[in-house]
Amino acid sequence: MASIEQNVRYPQKRHYRQRAHSNPTADHKVDYPIHPDLMDWSKLYPEFPNKRVEFADVGCGYGGLLVALGELFPDVLSLGLEIRVKVSQFVIERIKALRLQEQGKHQNVACLRTNAMKYLPNFFYRGQLKKMFFLFPDPHFKESKHEWRIISRSLLSEYAYLLCEGGLVYTVTDVPDLNQWMVKCLDEHPMFERVSQEELDKDPVVPKLWDSSEEGQKVTRNDGPKLLAVYRRVADPFDSS
Amino acid sequence: MASITGNKEMLAVSGGNSVYLLERKNGSLQTLEPPVEDIKITTKKVPKKGETSSEHADKHMACAALSSCGRYLALATCRGTKSLLIWQLEGQTWSLISQRPIGRAASKIRFTNSASRVLIADKAGDVYSFSVTEPTKEKEWLLGHIAMLLDVTVSDDEKYIISCDRDDKIRVARFPNCYNINSYCLGHTSFVTSLSFLPHNLCILVSSSGDGCIKLWKYLEGKELLSIPINKYVPALDGEILPIKQCSVFQVSPEASLMSVCIGSSSKCPIFKIDGTDNLQVKLLCTIGSEDQEVWCTQFTKDNSMLLMKNNKMRPVEVWSWDENYDFLLNQNETELYEKHSDTFQECFSCPSIPSMLYRKNYDEPADKVKKHS
């Protein structure tokens, strides 16, 4: 009915702009549970009291991919993580509005303002995640800032811990240097194996990476390079050697 | 942080940029330090606003470790070209067998049980392994945290490596395949300062933290078994929660261990007895410490002694022992042997035992104030 639509305030991006770069190693005042047992997910997913998050969009920006994931996988809980206050606020408002606008839908997506580099193990159990997305991460070009990159040899061990065996890491960027860096880190990590193009052609998520995220749409408009690298979390080869 | 360790024959005190060895039977002192060329400061560092130049130069302290066999000594220097030096005991002399650059200042160094490697947990968040058996082999990166590391340890069977950081985390990974994280021990609410294994049940990890607690964990499962709020036993005068700098554990029977605790800004060192293997019981035995000198470090040694390092101009090193009733007594004779070296040790106390940077600042980003549109 018209009255419901009138009450739904869809947030406008221009009120939620924030500079792209944030120092992830700084002590931001961020809420996080001391232990995954202590996290109350019912506030984010009130309609799904017995489910666990399986897809994580790390650095979800304005939430384009997140919403698309929710629609593509209605039985899976997807969570967007964003460190920038204003941007995460936008996504939270957006999801609230969508849930009101389309009753019964978008209950399986939510956004958390947090520092993914520091607190992922506080939110998720070992092997809980099935997919992790790293779309257009900050390249942090300066060599002194390389340790701020979201894909690094240290953090990949954490992601390997959070993903189940067979779980997937999707990395997307339009910066060739960053793509090379991410591919190198992932190739060198013994618990990740690159997914073939053949398999990617069959993956329904792949097209969404370009056409649902705001950054992806920008790259398409500007005809920029579409550098995708997807890896599967595999068993530790050390045990079988 | 300056520290003390030792065995039946000697004590090793680290501080400044060297390690001081004290022979226990006669109190003689030997200083082991980097070769002369290294002591020169290669780059002139400008003190930051508000810092005096001496505060700045002493921001880091050297770290030392003694292998459990007593034949190797390692020192990670913090001035000049930061390096890891390893000495080997040949007869009565310590000869330098290795010197390799380390890059970043070390928070803690340790030998593995077999003394085949030295592990360095550095302030940038990384753990590096240096071979002892191959003294010129290049260092190997083992793992990294985002936050600064405060301690690292490897299980006796050398199957697991445990590291703890400024961001309250304890991470348990496989060893030497350290990229394979096994579990996290989550529960501390402040920086984690030290890690030890409960000697009478090695499946249990003992951790100390800036949150004022000692926690015991079944580390392979990441399960917290017990939390001991030290401030309950040794309350601060103003009710503030004091951070725990470190603790030391020592087995006294197949089912019991002692634990001594070093508290930040406190002259008191409580000693506990931990009984049981699955069902743990903790009892406070006594609290050592008098006068107003801060206890800097506590360490049990294999010969049933307990060492205390105190910020005391006359007596920086104390040696204690206990009787069958767990009454602790100062070993007067041995403690007096070390008094003549008190001046040498003063530099160990030149920077705070708990640097203020360990505490989180929790700042608000400028964009935290979001305009709500009604």
Interface residues (C-beta under 8 A of the other chain):
Chain A: R9 H15 Y16 Q18 S22 P24 T25 A26 D27 H28 K29 I34 H35 P36 R84 V85 K86 Q89 M117 K118 P121 N122 R126 E147 S152 R153 S154 L155 L156 S157 E158 A160 Y161 H189 P190 M191 D236 F238
Chain B: A124 G125 D126 W141 L143 G144 H145 I146 A147 D167 D168 K169 A173 R174 N177 C178 Y179 N180 I181 S183 Y184 L186 G187 T189 R360 K361 N362 Y363 D364 E365 A367 D368 V370 K371 H373
